[in-house]
């Protein structure tokens, strides 16, 4: 039996599978993370879509890359229940779930973060299976899609994850979703992505059209 919350082999199904990230896709992350950092005297240096080399203290001293995991772990340990939903996410996923299987595939710093994250999603009306991952998501997506004959839709904010899935799963519908408009505007275009958006109405319409064709 697979470990709870970890990728398990997919089952045979002709229904579409939607694998959806959580942070910056269905839950707002950047504004909450800015608030969390601000209480530690830290801030984003720019709206470039990266964390490493983009966080500094009040004196402009950049946060060392090796300090990022601790900073992120502190956020997920104490702040994830404060995250607000991205507008339209719950409604869109509920509507899409009538025609497709929906699962969340999210990276978390530790297994203990899974249940608080699942509880937040349930409270906000997004009670779908939650699978946790570490690192690029290509292998996890391939495992979850194994045995299925319907279309696979992968939604994520991270270029690393989108490229990983593109390289691992053939004929996957790839959507880059970035809720925060400041960072979305600065994010470069990905050749692998079929759609780049921060609007769930647009994402839902696009997914409906693609999985119906």
SULHULIN-V807369 format. One line per field, one symbol per residue. phi: phi as a letter, one per 20 degrees, with the letter a starting at -180 (. if undefined). psi: psi as a letter, one per 20 degrees, with the letter a starting at -180 (. if undefined). A space follows every 50 residues. Layout:
# SULHULIN-V807369
phi: ???
psi: ???
This chain:
# SULHULIN-V807369
phi: .ffgndgcgfdfaeffdddcfdfmdddfdgfffffffgfdmdbfebefea dfmcccefenffffgfefgffffffffccffefeffgnffffffffffcb edceccecfaffeffgfffffffencecgddebcngegffffffegnede fdddcbeegffffffgeddfleedcedcffffeffefffdfffebcbccf fffffffgfffee
psi: pqppiqpqprrpqiqqpooprfpjghppgghhhggghhijkqrqhrjqmq gpjjprahjjpqpqhiighggghhghhiihiipqqppigggghgghiiiq ppqpoqpqiqhiigghghgggghjkmmqpppqrpaqjgggghghipiqir qppppqhphghghghhihpqkqoppooogohghghipqpphhphpprjoh ggggggggggii.
